Amino acid sequence: MATFLYRLGRFAFRRRRLVLMLWIAVLAVVGIGSASVSGKTSDQFTIPGTQSQKALDLLDKEFPQASASGATARVVFEAPDGQQLTSGANKSEVESLIADLKKAPLVANVTDPYQSRLISASGTITYAQVTYEVAQADVTSEARDALHAVADKGEKAGLAVSLGGNAVQEKEGANAGELIGLAVAAVALVITFGSLLAAGLPLLTALLGVIVAILSITLATAFVDMSSSSSTLALMLGLAVAIDYALFIVSRYRSEIREGHEPEEAVGRALGTAGSAVVFAGLTVVIALAGLSVIGIRMLTDLGVAAAFAVVVAVAVALTLLPAVLGFAGLRIMKGNLKTKRMRALESGEGETMGVRWARLVVRRPWQALVLAVLCLGILSIPTLSLRLGMPDDSTAAPGSTQRVAYDTLSKGFGAGYNGPLTVVVDARESKDPRAAAQQTITILGALPDVASVSPPVFNQGGDVALIRAVPKSSPSSTKTIDLVSEIRDTSAAAVHRATGAEVVITGTTALNIDVSKKLGDALLPYLAVVVGLAVILLLLVFRSILVPLKATLGFLLSVTATLGVLVAVFQWGWLKELFGVDTTAPIVSVMPIFMIGVVFGLAMDYQVFLVTRMREEYVHGTEPTEAVIAGFRHGARVVTAAAIIMISVFAGFLLADASLIKSIGLGLASAVLFDAFVVRMTIVPAVMTLLGRRAWHLPGRLDRILPNVDVEGENLRHALAEGTLGTAAAGGPADDGAEERKRLAPVRPGGD
């Protein structure tokens, strides 16, 4: 592989205009295609094999007019202080607003609170349930505007009107955190290279690659159904890894220039070594993301496949477009007016970088560093034992938002359970008396201690399937509601079936969220086993060692448990919640652990490959194991540090968002990168490598003969270049006119980037 990438790099450098034009052509094709034939994305959420999905399928068949899969909204009305909604002008205004709701676009049904007697005991609060003809993703802006227009009309009349449900889309402003993250990324690159040109190239190529990936995903919607969130994750991860990969290759290219190679030769050598690491780092990310398909939830599969494609594009850009752009930049990439006096001294071989000093400290005291790092992460992992998973609802919406106000108002008037009623379906097609089966179900449900109310049954046209609405006393995300759903499914349903032969199943948003959380929780270990297992095999090929991949994987698991511990402490227990702007504690979002494992595992293996491949390269070339560790830090610590700071700053920008869900994603990803990059990769890894010594690189002879030699460290490439079988730098082109310039740039000993 190293030899192939060496040739590819030199080809892209020499034919840089051709390569650039090809990428521009690809951009034009996908851009025109996405604008012309792109399809429609979908957020239809299905979880095959669960009781909720089974009930939804039955409702779609037996109650097509009810739009079981349609979007819903709750319009909550509250009377002014000292007044009621049961009579007079306030009642007339509510009835007028309900009439407006029935005329709104795409509305299938609106419940009348006066006919349903959905008035609070105080007479001050009521609500109307709006059901749409289409799913949440298909609710048009006109339909949402009509919903907000009703709320505005009610407010002008003196009522307090708020909106909840999945059909409501709160208008959000731009998140300044994203811009701040990109600004920090640019600053980190400038500090790393001391040059605006060298810092700009990774950003420029990464941006082009992400645009190509997003447009391609948009084009793909014309042929396959994809989730509307697919491009969001692809954008975030594609940009992150593209910057990382370009940063790593540019750093190695500058190092090769300092060693006296002409630019074309330096590009070839950079791709032959750093490029190989990029390929395998990209493969680990792709494995982690594509592995989301094993969970069996279509939306997560779409997210993983789309993001994996963005990573593949990022690798392709780093291996082809980046060498071409380096050809246009020439030796100007080595000039930097922003370098400090210390940076120039380090490049001249005077002194040592902070990364090298840190490596020497860890190497001198490996046991102390290892124990302290593991102890710190272990303590942070303790809250993980109390991890509770759930799905977000209006209770976790931003304070002051209309969804949050609607949730709090409804809880005040009726109880928290009214925010998440259960839809109980009685399938009496095999029963002799369907109406008796429905009445038996109502009797059993009404006797349960955590049920606040049970509605009369609504039958289908055939009269053999009944729809019952049961309202819990507890909030949708509480453990009492989870226990109630389990009791109905396990005990109450069995009792009805024994007595009448009817089957009782539960669905609705609350039950659906419970089933999703359970399915994701059950899939966590299998997903982790698949991803980690495949990645260990891949790392085994890269490092030709058994202990190094195992150490890398165990370190990652430690950083993940520590991150989950931080999330539980902040968002579930409420520790430091004021610092992070968390208003209400709630269970951790069910998708968060799997999502975080998929994303962070890829980034963690990036840092592992970037740092440890240079250690192996030095070891293979004859350096002692301890010195190889230090050499790896000399050449890779600054790159890994810059890459980690970029990721942390980008992810931490999400903490400035209002929604608790977005905050948890930002804190989780930022913490995971912080722990994995600085505690695991830059502390635990050198400590363990020092303690293992030569044993770290041991590979049993039989396994050594079986495994193919992918030559990530470029040893075969170096021999081929020394023997002249690939041609020397001079043979690749005309005489080197930049020799004098490189002599001026080349220090006595390269300090590394």
N, C-alpha and C positions, 0 to 999 in steps of 0.2 A: 504493500500500500504506500509506503513512504516513497518508493521509487516512482510510482504512478503519480502521486501528488506533486512530487518534485517536477516532473515533466509537465503536468497540468499548470503548475504555477508559472513556469517559464513560458509556456505557450500563451497563457492569458496575458502575461507581461508584454511579450513581443507583439501579439495581435490584440492589443488593448482596445483599439478602435472597433475592431470586429466584435469583440466580447461586449463592449459597451452598447453597440448598436443592436446586438441580439437581445440584451436585457431591455433596452428601450422598446424593441419590437414586441417582446413578451408583455411588457407593461401596456403597450397600446392594444394588443389583442385582447387581453383579459379586461382592460378598461372598457373597450367598445362592446365586448361580449356581455359584461355585467350590466352595462347601460341598456343593452338591446333586448336580451333574452332572459334576464334573471327572473327567478320565480319568487314565490312568497314564502317567507319563513313562518314557522308554526311553533306555538308554545303548548301544544296539546300534550298533557302530562299523563302518561299511562304507566302503570306498574303491574305488569302481567303476573298472575298467580296469587294476587292478594284479594281478600274479601271485598275491599272497597271497590276495586276495579270490576269484580264480578257483579256487584250491585249496580254500578254505573252502567255496565253493559245491559243489564236487565231493564234498568229504567229507560235507557235509550230505545229499547225495543217495545216496552209496554206503555211508556208514558212519553211518546215523542213530542207531545205538546208541552211537556214540562221542561224541556231543554235541560236534561240532567247534567249535561256537560257544558251548559252555557255559563257565561260570566254572571256574577251577581253583585249587587250593591245594596247597602243598607243606608237609607236616608233617615237620620235621627233628628227629631224635632224636640225642642225644649222651650217651655213657655217662659216669658220674662218673670223676674222675681215678683212673688205675690200673686201671680196669675196661674190659670190652669188651661188645659187644652180640651177640656170636655164640653165646653159650650161657648157661645158667643163668637166674637170676631176671630179669636185664635183658632177655634174649630173650623170655621169657614175658610180661613186661610190655609190650614193644613189640607182640607178637602180640595181646595183649588190647586194646591201644589201637587197633590196626588193625581189629579186629572191631567196636569201638565206632564207628569212622569209617564202616564199611560200613552201620551201622544209622542213621546221622545223616540228618536230613531233606534231601531233594532230591539226595542223592548218587547218581550213576549208576555210578561205578566207583572202586575204590581199588586201586592196585598194591601187591602184597606184596613188600617188599624182599628177603625171604629166598628167595622163588621166583624173583625177577628177579635175584638176586645183586647187589643195589645196596648193598653194604657197602664202606666205605672200606678201603684197604689196611691201615690200623692196626686195623680192627675196632671202632672207637669211634664211628663216625658212619654213619647211614643215614637214608633218608627214604622217605615214601610220597606218591605223587602222587594227589590227590583230584580227580575230575572231576564236575561237577554237571550236572543235567538242564536247568538254565536258565542264561541269560546273567547276567553280573555284576550288572546292575541289578536282576535279579529274585531274587537270593539273599535269602532272608528273614532277619530278625533271629534267628529260632529256629535256622536252619541255622548262622548264624555263632556263636551262643551254644554250639551243640553242638560246633563246632570248637574254641572256646576252652576248653570243658569238658574235652575230651580232653587239651589241653595242660596244663591245671591238674592233671588226674589224674596225668599223667606226671611233673610236677614234684614232686607229693607222694610219688611212688614213688622219687624220687632222680634221675630222668633230667632232662637239660636239653632241653626241648621248645620249639621256636620255629615260627612259621607264616609262610609266604610265599605269593605268588601274588595274583591279582586278586580272589579271593573273600574275602580277609582285609580287614577294615575295622578299623583301629586306632581305639579310642575316644579322642577328642580333647576336651580341655577348651576352655572359651571363650577366645578370643583377646583378651587385654586390649588389644592394639594397636588393634583396631577402636574400642573405647570411648575410648581415648586420642586417636585421630584425630578422633572426633566432638567430644570436649572441646576440642581445639585449634581445630576449625572454629568452635565457639561463641565461643571467646575471640577469634578473629580477627574475627568479625562484630561483637562488642561493641567491639573496639578501632576497627574501621572506622567505626562509626556513633556510638559513645559512648552508646548507648541499648540497654537490654534489649529494649524493644518493637521497635525497628527491626532488631535482630539476630535476634529470635525469629521475625519474619514469614517470612523466607526459609526457615528451618528448618521452620516449621509447614506452609507450603504445599508445600515439597519433600517432606515426609513424607507428606502426603495424596496427592500425585501418585504417589509410588512405591508406596504401598499399592494405589491403583487399578490401576497398571500390573501389579504382581505378581499381584493377584487376577484380572485379565483374562487374563494368560498362563496361570494355573492353570485358568481356565474354558476356555481354548482347547484344553487337552489333551483335552477331551471330544470334540473334533471332528477334531483332527489330532495325529499323533505328534510329540512334542517331546522334546528332550534334557532330562534332569533338571538340567543345569547352566544352562539358559537363564535361569531366574529369578535365579540368582546374579549373572551379568554384568549383567542388567537392573537389579538392585538397586543394584549398585555404580555403574554409569554413570548410571542414572536419578537417584539421589540427588546425584551430583556435578554434573551439568549443571543440575538443578533449582535447586540452591543458587546456582550461578553466574548463571543467568538472573534469578532473583528478586533477587539482589544487585545486578545491573546496573540493573534497572528501579527498584528502591527508591532506589538512589543518584541516578538521574536525577530521580525524583519529588521527592526532598528538595531537589535543585538548583533545580527549577522553583518549588517553594514559596518558596525564598529569593529568587527573582527577583520575588516579589510576586503570583504567580498563586494563585487560590483552589484548594482541594484537587481539585475535580472537573476543573477546567481543567488542573491540574498532572498529573493522572493521564492525561488525554487526550494532552497533549504528551509525557509520558514514554513512552507506548506508541507514539506516532507517530514517535518518534526511536529511543529505546533498544529499543522493541518490535520495530521493523523489523530492527535488528541481531540481536536474539534469534532472529527467524524464520530469517534467513539463516545464522546460526551453527548453529542446530538442523538446517537442511538439510544443511550440510556434515558434521555428525556422522552423520546418517542415511545419507548417501551412503557414508561410510567404513564404517559397520557393515553396511549392506545389501550392500555390495560383497564381503563375505565369501562370498556365494553363488557368486561366479565360480570359487572354488577347486574346487568339486565334491565337498566332503565334507559330508554331511548334518548332522553335529553342529555344524560351524562355521556352516552356514547358519542353523540354529536359534538359535545364540547371537547371530548378527548381527541377525536379524530381530526377535528378542525384545528385544534391547537398543535397536534402532532404534525399536521401538514405545514403549519406556519414555521415550525422548527426545522423541518426538512428544507424549506425555502431559505431559511436563515443560514443553514449549512452550505447550501448551494451558492448563495451570495458570497459567503466568506471564502469559498474555494475558487470562485471564478471572477466575480465582479471586483472583489477587493484587490486581488493581484493586478487587475487591469487599471484600477484607480491609482494604485501605488506606482504603476508605470507612468501615469500622467504626472504624479507628484514628484517623481525622481528623488534627488537628494535633498530637495527642499523640506522633506518631512523630517530631516535631521536637524534643521535649524529651528531654534526656539528662542525668541526674545523674552519669554516668560519664565525662563529657568532661574532659580535662585542660586546664590553662591554655593550653597550646600549641594544642590543638584549637580552643578558643574564639577564640584570637587569629587563627588561620588563617581561621576562618569570618567574622571581622570584616575580612578583607582585609589583615591585618598579617602580613608575612613570606610565605614560600613553602614549599610542601610539599617533602618530600624527593624526591618524584617529579619536581617541577618543577626542583629544583636539579640532579638527575641528568640531566634532559633538556638543561638549559643546558650542562652539562659536555660531554655528547656532541656537542651542536650546535657548540660551540666547537672541538672537536677530533675531527671525524668520522672522518678517516683513521686516526688512532691508535686510536680505539675500535673501528673496523671490523676493522683488521688484528689487534689483540690478541684480539678475540672469536673471529674466524675461526681464528686460530692456536691458541687454547686448545681449541676444539672439534675442530680438525684433529688435534691431538696425541692427544686422547682417542679419536679415531676409528681410530687406527693398529691397535690390536688386532683390529678388525673384519676385517682381512685374514686372520686366522687362525680366523675363525668356523667352528665345526663343530656341526652340528645332530644331535640325537638325541631319543629319547623317554625319559621317566623310568622307572626300574625300581626294584627293591628296594635296589639299591646306593645310591640317592639318598634312601632313607627316613631319617627322623630317627635319629641315633645312640641306641642303647638300645632302639629299638622292636623288636617281635617280627619284623617284616619284615626289618629290617637285620641282626638277630642270625641269622635263618635264612639270609640271603644269605652272611654272613661264615662261618657254620659249614659250609655246603655247599661254599663255595670252599676252605675249609681241608681238608675231607675228600676232595673229588673234583676240584676245580679250578673256576675261575670259570665255565667254559662250561656246567656243569651247571645253572646258574641260568637259562639260556636255550637249551634244546635246539631244534634245527631239525626241523620236521615235513616230511619229504620224501614227496611223493605221486607214485607211478609209475602213470600212466594208460596201461595196456597194452591198452585195448579195441581198438586198431587193430594190435596186435602178434600174431604167430603163436604166440609162446610167452611168455605173461605172467610165468611163474615165472623163465624165463631172463632176461627184462628186469629183474626185480627183483634177481636175483643179480648181474647186470652192474652195476646201480646201486650195490649194496653194495660191490662190488669197487673201483669207481672212487672212491666216497666214502672208503673206508678207506685209499686210497693218498694222499689229500690231506694235506699236512703239518700243517694246523691242525685236523684232525678227531681228537678223542680217542677216540670209540667210535661204532660203528654197530650198531643193534639188528637182529634178524632181521625179515623183512617180515611184516606182518599183512594178509591179503587180505580183500576184501569177499565177500559171499555168492556173487557171480558169478565170483569168482576172477580177475578181470581188472583190478582196481585194488588196488595195494599201498600200505601205510602203513609208512614207515621212519623211525626216530628217530635223528638224527645229532647228536652232542654236540661242539661246538667246544672247542678248548683255551682260547680267549680269552673274555673277559667279553662279555656281550651288547652292550654299547655301544662296544666297542673297534673301531678301524679294521680290525684283522685279521679280526674276525668279519664286518664289512661286505664286506671283500674276498673272504672265503670264500663268502659268499652270492652275490656277483657271479660268482665263478669257477664255482660249481656251475651257476648259471643260464646262463652264457654258454658255458662249455667242457664241463663234465661232462654237462649235459643234451643238448647237441648230439651228444656221443660216443655216448650211450645211444640217441638217436633214430636215428643212422646205423646202429648195429649191430643194433637190435631193432625200430625203428619206434615205440617207446613214448615218451610225453612225460613229462618229469620237471619237476615244479613244487614250490616250497618255500612253506610257510606256517608258522604258529606265531607266538607273541608277538614273538620276535626279528625274524623276517622281516617281520612286519606293521609293526613299529616302523620298520624300515629303509625300507619302502615309503612309509609315512606321511611320514617325514622327506624323502624324495626328492620326493614329490608336493607337499609344502608348499614345499620349496625351489624347485622348478620354477614354482610358482604365485606366488612372491613378486613378481617383476617385472611379470607381467600384472596382478596385483591392484593393485600400486602405480600402474601406468599408468592403469588404469580409475578408481581413486579420485582420483588427482591430476588427471587430465584433466577429470573432471566437476567437481571442486572449483574448478579454475582457471576454468572457464566460469562457474560460479556467482559466484566472486569478481569476475570481469570485469563481471558485471551489477551487483554491489554497489558496486564502486569506480569503475566506468567508466574503467578504466586497464588497460594491458597490463603495465606494469612492476611495479605493486604486487602483483598476483597471482603473478607469476613470482618476485618477491623473497620473498613469503610462503612459497611452495612450496619454493624452494631453501633457505631458512632452516630449514624443517621437516626436510628431508632431512639437513641438517647435524646437527641435534639428534638425529635417529634414529641416524645412524652413530656419533655420540659415545656415545649410550646403549648401543648394541650393543658398542662398545669397552669400556665399563665392565663390562658383563656378562661378556664374554670374559675380561677381566683378573681379575675376582674369582672367577667360577664355573668357568672353564675353565683358567686359568693358576694360580689360587690366590693372587693378590695380595690382601693384607689380608683373607684368608679368616677369620682368627681374630677380626678386628674385627666381621665380619658373622655370625659363628657358623657358617661353612660348614665342614663336616667333610671332605668328599671332593670333589675336582674331577671334572667330568663335562661332556660336550657340552651346549650350550645347548638347552633344550627346543624341539623343532621348531616348535611352534605359536607360540612367543614372538615372533619378529620380525613375523609377520603380525598377531597379536593386538595387539602394541604399536603397530604402524602404524595399525590401525583405531581404537584407543582414543585414542591421543595425537594423531593427526591432527585428530580432532574437537575435542579440547580446545585444541590449538594454534590452530586456526582461530577458536575462540571468542575467545581472547585477541587474535588479529589483528583480528577484526571489532570487538570492544569498543574497542580502542585506536585503530585507524586510521579507523574511521567518524567518530569525533569530530574527528580531524585533517581529514578531508575536509569535514565539516560546517563547520568554521571556515574552511577554504580556500574553499569555495563561497560563503560569506558575506562574502568579501572580505579575509580575513586573509592576510598574506604567508606563503609556504610554510614558512619557518623558524619563524615565530611560531605557525603552525598546528600544527606538531609539538609545540611547547611547550604549546600550549593543549590538545592531545590528552592530554598527560601530566597537565596540571592537573586535568582532569576524569576521566580514566580510569586513571591509574597506581595510585591507591589501590585501586580496585576489582579491577584485574587482579592486583595484589600479594596482596590478601586471598584472591581466588579461587585463585591458585597455591599460597599457603600452606596453604589448606584441602585442596587436592588432594594436595600433597606430604605433609602430615601423615597423611591418610587412607591413602595408599598406603604410606608408610613404616611404618605400624603393622603391615603384613604381615611386616616384618623380624623381629618378635618371635615369629613362628611357628617350629615345630620343623622342618618339612619344607623341604628345599632348594628344591623347586619353588615353594612359596609365597614363600620369601625372594627368589627371582629375579624373580618377578612384582612384588613390592613394590619392590625396588631398581630394576628397570627402569622402572616407571611413575613412581616418584618422581624418578629422575634425568632422565627425559625431560621431565617438567613443569618441573623446575628449569632445565634447559638452555634449553628453548623459551621459557618465560615471561621469565626474567631475562637470559639471554644473547642470544637471538634477538630476541624481541619488544621488549625494553626497552633493548637496546644496538645490535644490528645494524640493526633497523628504523629508529630515529631517525637513525642515522648515514647509512644509504643514502638515506633521505628527504631529509636535508639536502644530500647530495652531488647528488642528482638535481634538487632544486628544483622548478620548475614542470613539468619533464619527467616527474616521477613521475605526474602526473595527465593526461598527454597521451593522447588517444584519436583515432586517424585519423577524419577526417570521415565517410567512408563507413560505417565501423563504428559511429560514434556515431549515425548515422541508422538503422542496422539494429537496434541493441540497444534493447530496451524500457527506459524510464526507471522504475526501481522506487522511486526517491526515498527511499533509506535515510536520507539526512541530513535529510529533512524540509523541503527547500527549497520544494516546491510547497505543503506544508502551511502553512509560514510565510506565503507569499503569500496563500493562501486566508484565513488568519486575519486578515491585515492588511486584506484587502479586505472582510472581513465575510461572505464567502459561506458560511462554516460556522457563523456565529453567534458572538458574543462570549461571554466567560465569564458576563457578567451575563444574557445571553439564555438561558443554560442553566438558570437556576434563580432563586431569590429573592435578595434583596440579600445581600451578603457580610458576615456578622456576624463573620467572623474577620479582618477587615482589620487591626484594631489589633494582634491577636496576631501576624500575619505581619510587620507593620512591626517589631515587637520582635525577631522571629527573623531578618529579612532583614538582612544586613550591607551595608556600603558596596559591597563587591565580593565575589561568591561565591567561596569558596575551593575549592569542589568536593569531592566525596566520593572 
